[in-house]
Amino acid sequence: MDREELWEHSSREERNDCGENLAMHSNTRLLENTNVATQMWYNEINEPGYDFSNPGYHQNPGTGHMTAILWKDTTEIGCGISGKYVVCHYCNKTPNIKD
């Protein structure tokens, strides 16, 4: 996101090849005091749904946020909140970044 509040991922260069999860919620108090952003990403496990018997990025479109927070090799994560936005970067092994 940039200063003009464009709702898009930053470039791979800007985030040092780390993965990036974005979330937005109108209730800023809820964002600041709960794990609602993480829960929104995790909910992709059911909607659209992840098939653990057929794992993979291309086999499970729409679940990239969820896999980023569950991936056991993801060992570095940093998050920030600004107003209604949450941004998390996850580094080391990024399971769902297409080369």
URWOQUI-V216029 format. One record per residue. RES is the residue in three letters. PHI is phi in whole degrees, -180 to 180 (* if undefined). PSI is psi in whole degrees, 0 to 359 (NA if undefined). OMEGA is omega in whole degrees, 0 to 359 (NA if undefined). Layout:
RES/PHI/PSI/OMEGA ; RES/PHI/PSI/OMEGA
//
This chain:
MET/*/146/178 ; ASP/-116/183/184 ; ARG/-64/340/178 ; GLU/-85/6/179 ; GLU/60/40/172 ; LEU/-73/131/184 ; TRP/-90/84/179 ; GLU/-156/158/179 ; HIS/-67/146/173 ; SER/-74/162/182 ; SER/-69/158/178 ; ARG/-59/325/179 ; GLU/-66/318/181 ; GLU/-65/332/180 ; ARG/-109/20/176 ; ASN/52/44/180 ; ASP/64/13/175 ; CYS/-79/158/173 ; GLY/-77/165/182 ; GLU/-144/127/172 ; ASN/-108/136/177 ; LEU/-119/143/174 ; ALA/-143/153/177 ; MET/-139/138/178 ; HIS/-146/137/183 ; SER/-71/336/181 ; ASN/-91/92/184 ; THR/-65/327/178 ; ARG/-63/318/178 ; LEU/-63/316/178 ; LEU/-60/318/184 ; GLU/-73/336/189 ; ASN/-118/3/181 ; THR/-140/182/176 ; ASN/-103/33/185 ; VAL/-59/323/180 ; ALA/-65/314/177 ; THR/-61/319/180 ; GLN/-65/321/178 ; MET/-61/317/179 ; TRP/-67/317/181 ; TYR/-63/326/182 ; ASN/-60/346/176 ; GLU/-62/342/178 ; ILE/-59/328/179 ; ASN/-106/330/182 ; GLU/-137/100/20 ; PRO/-85/349/179 ; GLY/108/141/179 ; TYR/-120/130/180 ; ASP/-96/98/182 ; PHE/-67/340/177 ; SER/-81/349/178 ; ASN/-137/67/187 ; PRO/-70/159/175 ; GLY/139/155/182 ; TYR/-65/311/184 ; HIS/-74/334/180 ; GLN/-77/342/185 ; ASN/-133/64/182 ; PRO/-62/145/179 ; GLY/89/6/181 ; THR/-119/18/183 ; GLY/-62/325/179 ; HIS/-68/316/181 ; MET/-63/314/182 ; THR/-65/329/180 ; ALA/-64/322/182 ; ILE/-86/345/179 ; LEU/-99/340/188 ; TRP/-61/122/186 ; LYS/-65/335/181 ; ASP/-84/353/176 ; THR/-78/109/185 ; THR/-116/351/179 ; GLU/-126/124/179 ; ILE/-143/140/177 ; GLY/-138/137/183 ; CYS/-130/154/176 ; GLY/-144/151/179 ; ILE/-122/134/174 ; SER/-140/108/181 ; GLY/62/238/182 ; LYS/-92/9/184 ; TYR/-112/144/172 ; VAL/-126/134/176 ; VAL/-128/130/175 ; CYS/-125/136/173 ; HIS/-111/136/177 ; TYR/-126/133/189 ; CYS/-123/188/187 ; ASN/73/249/180 ; LYS/-89/116/178 ; THR/-108/100/191 ; PRO/-66/337/188 ; ASN/-122/24/174 ; ILE/-94/123/178 ; LYS/-80/130/177 ; ASP/-78/NA/NA
//
